[in-house]
Amino acid sequence: MTAPALVALAHGSRDPRSAHTIKALCAEVRSMRPDLRIEPAFLDLSKPSFSTVVDKLVRAGYEEIVVVPLLLTEAFHAKVDVPEAVAAAEARHPGLKVRASGILGLETVFLEVLDRRLRSALKDARVRELDALVLATAGSSDALANQAVTRLARLWGTKHKLPTVAAFASAAPPATGEAVRQFRAEGRRHVAVGSMFLAPGRLPDRAAELALEAGAVAVSAPLGADAEVARTILARYAVGAVELVPV
């Protein structure tokens, strides 16, 4: 029996670096599970679209698909866009079973990836010790989603024994520049920013720009096509595949 196909469903961006990173991440997942059919897809702004990928898989003979939403928080896209896309796919292809797994989420293991990215960014900063950290992410109008980021920021700060706050690129305060300026107003001169974004794009670029203008000593690159992220995608897939098994 053929295993369900895995569709890694990202939001999408007009910035081509974003789609390139998602496709590289899927390549990393394939290297771990060459037995699986793994396809990237996007909700908007990038190609291929989710419907295009589903149609291709159906033509290839797949009757079951597990969708892993590459989203870090449970906000509008996770609650509305993904379920609607799944329902539309099943309606368009009678007999097709499509299950959306849990979102990628804010796994604590991603802090290890974040630390690696930040160490790389700090190499040229010539800073021996940091005074504070800012965890930057996209932000949402969903308060619970933002609270999840704030909890992760506290955990990151506890790990490094440094004052740490969450900052948002849109929809909620503070922005990264505001967070950095606040720390500097307290006399903390060596403030670094960790980018809790999955891929490059306009929002991460803007968050980094504001942070550096405010005096941050370094801003990390997004998580990217990291092995830990790939393993998390496979963990989400495994749960979704089990849910497809008849009881």
C-alpha positions as CSV (number, residue, x, y, z in Angstrom):
1,M,0.0,0.0,0.0
2,T,1.4,3.4,-1.0
3,A,2.1,5.8,1.8
4,P,0.1,9.1,1.8
5,A,1.8,11.9,-0.1
6,L,3.2,14.7,2.0
7,V,2.3,18.3,1.0
8,A,4.3,21.0,2.8
9,L,2.0,23.9,2.6
10,A,3.5,27.3,3.1
11,H,1.9,30.8,3.1
12,G,3.8,32.1,0.0
13,S,5.5,35.4,-0.7
14,R,6.3,37.7,-3.6
15,D,9.9,37.4,-2.6
16,P,11.4,34.5,-4.6
17,R,13.8,33.7,-1.8
18,S,10.9,32.4,0.3
19,A,9.8,29.8,-2.3
20,H,13.4,28.8,-2.9
21,T,13.9,28.2,0.9
22,I,10.6,26.2,1.2
23,K,11.7,24.0,-1.8
24,A,15.1,23.5,-0.2
25,L,13.4,22.5,3.0
26,C,11.3,19.9,1.2
27,A,14.5,18.6,-0.4
28,E,15.9,18.2,3.1
29,V,12.8,16.2,4.1
30,R,13.2,14.0,1.0
31,S,16.7,13.2,2.0
32,M,15.4,11.8,5.3
33,R,12.4,9.9,3.7
34,P,13.2,9.1,0.1
35,D,10.4,6.6,0.2
36,L,7.8,9.4,0.4
37,R,6.3,11.6,-2.2
38,I,6.9,15.1,-0.9
39,E,5.7,18.2,-2.6
40,P,5.9,21.9,-1.7
41,A,2.8,24.1,-2.2
42,F,1.7,27.6,-1.3
43,L,-1.6,29.2,-0.2
44,D,-0.9,32.4,-2.1
45,L,1.7,34.6,-4.0
46,S,4.0,31.7,-4.9
47,K,3.8,28.7,-7.2
48,P,2.8,25.9,-7.2
49,S,-0.6,26.4,-5.6
50,F,-2.1,23.8,-3.3
51,S,-4.8,22.9,-5.9
52,T,-2.2,22.4,-8.6
53,V,-0.2,20.1,-6.4
54,V,-3.2,18.1,-5.3
55,D,-4.3,17.7,-9.0
56,K,-0.8,16.4,-9.9
57,L,-0.9,13.9,-7.0
58,V,-4.3,12.6,-8.0
59,R,-3.1,12.1,-11.6
60,A,-0.2,10.2,-10.2
61,G,-2.6,7.8,-8.4
62,Y,-2.5,9.1,-4.8
63,E,-5.7,8.6,-2.9
64,E,-4.4,10.0,0.5
65,I,-2.6,13.2,1.2
66,V,-1.2,14.6,4.5
67,V,-0.9,18.4,4.5
68,V,1.7,19.8,6.9
69,P,1.0,23.6,7.2
70,L,4.4,25.3,7.5
71,L,3.0,27.9,9.9
72,L,4.6,28.9,13.2
73,T,1.4,30.0,15.0
74,E,-2.3,29.0,15.1
75,A,-3.6,32.2,13.5
76,F,-6.0,33.0,10.6
77,H,-4.2,31.0,8.0
78,A,-4.1,27.9,10.1
79,K,-7.7,28.3,11.3
80,V,-9.3,29.3,8.1
81,D,-7.2,29.1,4.9
82,V,-5.8,25.6,5.4
83,P,-9.2,24.0,6.3
84,E,-10.8,25.7,3.4
85,A,-8.1,24.5,1.0
86,V,-8.4,20.9,2.3
87,A,-12.2,20.9,2.0
88,A,-12.0,22.3,-1.6
89,A,-9.5,19.6,-2.6
90,E,-11.7,16.8,-1.3
91,A,-14.8,18.3,-2.9
92,R,-13.0,18.6,-6.3
93,H,-11.8,15.0,-6.1
94,P,-14.4,12.6,-4.7
95,G,-12.8,9.7,-2.8
96,L,-9.6,11.6,-2.1
97,K,-8.7,11.7,1.6
98,V,-6.8,14.8,2.7
99,R,-5.8,15.4,6.3
100,A,-4.1,18.5,7.6
101,S,-1.7,17.8,10.4
102,G,-1.0,20.2,13.2
103,I,1.0,23.3,12.1
104,L,4.8,23.3,12.3
105,G,4.4,25.5,15.4
106,L,6.9,27.0,17.8
107,E,8.9,24.0,18.8
108,T,11.5,24.5,21.5
109,V,14.0,22.7,19.4
110,F,13.8,25.6,17.0
111,L,15.6,27.7,19.6
112,E,18.7,25.6,18.9
113,V,18.4,26.5,15.2
114,L,17.9,30.1,16.2
115,D,21.0,30.0,18.3
116,R,23.1,28.6,15.5
117,R,21.8,31.3,13.1
118,L,22.5,34.0,15.7
119,R,26.0,32.8,16.4
120,S,26.7,33.1,12.7
121,A,25.4,36.6,12.7
122,L,27.4,37.6,15.7
123,K,30.8,36.5,14.2
124,D,31.3,39.9,12.6
125,A,29.9,41.9,15.5
126,R,32.9,41.5,17.8
127,V,30.7,41.4,20.8
128,R,31.9,39.1,23.6
129,E,28.7,39.1,25.7
130,L,25.1,40.1,25.0
131,D,23.0,42.3,27.3
132,A,19.5,41.3,25.9
133,L,17.6,39.4,23.3
134,V,14.7,40.1,21.0
135,L,12.7,37.3,19.4
136,A,11.3,38.6,16.2
137,T,8.4,37.0,14.3
138,A,5.6,37.9,11.9
139,G,2.9,38.9,14.4
140,S,-0.8,38.4,14.2
141,S,-4.2,40.0,15.0
142,D,-4.8,36.8,17.0
143,A,-3.8,37.5,20.6
144,L,-3.3,33.8,21.4
145,A,-0.8,33.4,18.6
146,N,1.2,36.4,19.8
147,Q,1.1,35.0,23.4
148,A,2.7,31.7,22.1
149,V,5.6,33.8,20.7
150,T,5.9,35.6,24.0
151,R,6.1,32.3,25.9
152,L,8.9,31.1,23.6
153,A,10.7,34.4,24.1
154,R,10.7,33.8,27.8
155,L,12.0,30.3,27.4
156,W,14.8,31.6,25.2
157,G,15.7,34.2,27.7
158,T,15.7,31.7,30.5
159,K,18.0,29.5,28.5
160,H,20.6,32.3,28.1
161,K,19.9,34.1,31.4
162,L,19.2,37.3,29.6
163,P,16.2,39.7,29.5
164,T,14.2,38.8,26.4
165,V,11.1,40.1,24.7
166,A,9.0,39.2,21.7
167,A,8.7,41.6,18.8
168,F,6.4,41.5,15.8
169,A,6.8,42.6,12.2
170,S,3.1,43.3,11.8
171,A,-0.3,43.5,13.5
172,A,1.0,43.8,17.1
173,P,3.5,45.8,19.2
174,P,6.3,46.1,19.8
175,A,8.1,46.2,16.5
176,T,11.7,45.0,16.6
177,G,13.1,48.6,16.5
178,E,10.9,49.6,19.5
179,A,12.1,46.5,21.5
180,V,15.7,47.2,20.8
181,R,15.4,50.9,21.6
182,Q,13.7,50.1,24.9
183,F,16.6,47.8,25.9
184,R,19.1,50.5,24.9
185,A,17.2,53.1,27.0
186,E,17.8,50.8,30.0
187,G,21.5,50.9,29.3
188,R,21.7,47.6,27.5
189,R,24.0,48.2,24.5
190,H,24.6,44.7,23.1
191,V,21.1,43.6,22.0
192,A,20.8,40.8,19.5
193,V,17.7,39.8,17.5
194,G,16.7,36.2,16.6
195,S,14.5,35.9,13.5
196,M,11.8,33.3,14.2
197,F,10.7,33.3,10.6
198,L,10.8,30.1,8.4
199,A,12.1,31.8,5.3
200,P,13.4,35.1,4.0
201,G,11.0,37.7,2.7
202,R,9.8,41.3,3.1
203,L,8.6,40.9,6.7
204,P,11.9,39.4,8.0
205,D,13.9,42.0,6.0
206,R,11.8,44.9,7.5
207,A,12.1,43.5,11.0
208,A,15.9,43.2,10.6
209,E,16.2,46.7,9.1
210,L,14.3,48.3,12.0
211,A,16.3,46.4,14.6
212,L,19.7,47.4,13.1
213,E,18.5,51.1,12.8
214,A,17.7,51.0,16.5
215,G,21.1,49.7,17.4
216,A,20.9,45.9,17.4
217,V,24.4,44.4,17.2
218,A,23.2,41.5,15.1
219,V,20.1,39.9,13.5
220,S,20.0,36.2,12.7
221,A,18.8,34.7,9.4
222,P,15.5,32.9,9.4
223,L,15.3,29.2,10.3
224,G,15.6,28.0,6.7
225,A,16.1,24.5,5.4
226,D,17.4,23.1,8.7
227,A,17.4,19.4,9.6
228,E,15.5,20.1,12.8
229,V,12.7,21.8,10.9
230,A,12.6,18.9,8.4
231,R,12.4,16.4,11.3
232,T,9.5,18.3,12.7
233,I,7.7,18.2,9.4
234,L,8.1,14.4,9.3
235,A,6.7,14.2,12.9
236,R,3.6,16.2,11.9
237,Y,3.2,14.0,8.8
238,A,3.4,10.8,10.9
239,V,0.5,12.0,13.1
240,G,-1.6,12.9,10.0
241,A,-0.9,9.6,8.3
242,V,-2.1,7.7,11.4
243,E,-5.3,9.7,11.3
244,L,-6.0,8.5,7.8
245,V,-5.9,4.8,9.0
246,P,-9.5,3.5,9.3
247,V,-10.5,2.7,12.9
